């Protein structure tokens, strides 16, 4: 599941947190890492000057060597046995990373992102571009995983095949992190029917949610003791944000129905709210261009 993990790296604390988590996952499953830095160097603009500048190529080469040395220093801290390759890209950071991710097609991208505070989106510009313009599964985090509490992975489920795939990914993640798994479904009981038998319909909606959770739990290859179920009721976006605040999970996993590249308006509303408003790390599981029927099979 996490055989090849790509980690954009710029030396920031957020990027370091992303690398540490990716290395931990790779060590647990025998995977490999690609550590990549995209650099929009001041020398790049000079290289486009009408007249050649003496010594410029040497400066660009020296800059690339220094960047690679920084990546090697970070790579050297990976656990023993984890294979880490490095790449230095020259050009605009966002487009360069998008092109690189498309080219190497990793199983997972782990990216640290800088928060903007409570009054603005918590998603940085590069992370936003990776989310909207690639089809890779993407794990976004803003700080290291907390080491002072028992880790939990929170999987957000509905009855779609994309959410089903997210449940399998969340189970693999829980195993890799030696974490408990919480399967969560929100029964959306906000009924638009003015004359419907509210109590009866609400009961059916809750029953359907309980069946979704029970079916997901039965499919997962995990000991029953490490898997719990939580059925909530209300607005799915707000309830899942509340669940994140109450549980402070190590990682939240949410499936996305979109296929291929995403634009902001096409990102599912629940996934979008979690990515933009949750302080917990969020893993968005996508189907890329896959047939939804193919996604119904466990991604082992």
Secondary structure, 3 states (H helix, E strand, C coil): CCCEEEEECCCCHHHHHHHHHHHHHHHHHCCEEEEEEEECCHHHHHHCCCCCCCCHHHHHHHHHHHHHHHHHHHHCCCCCCCEEEEEEEECCHHHHHHHHHHHHCCCEEEEECCCCCCCCCCCCHHHHHHHHHCCCCEEEECCCCCCCCCCEEEEECCCCHHHHHHHHHHHHHHHHHCCEEEEEEEECCCCCCCCCCHHHHHHHHHHHHHHHHHHHHHHCCCCHHHEEEEEEECCHHHHHHHHHHHHCCCEEEEECCCCCCCCHHHCCHHHHHHHHHCCCEEEEECCCCCCHHHHCCCCC
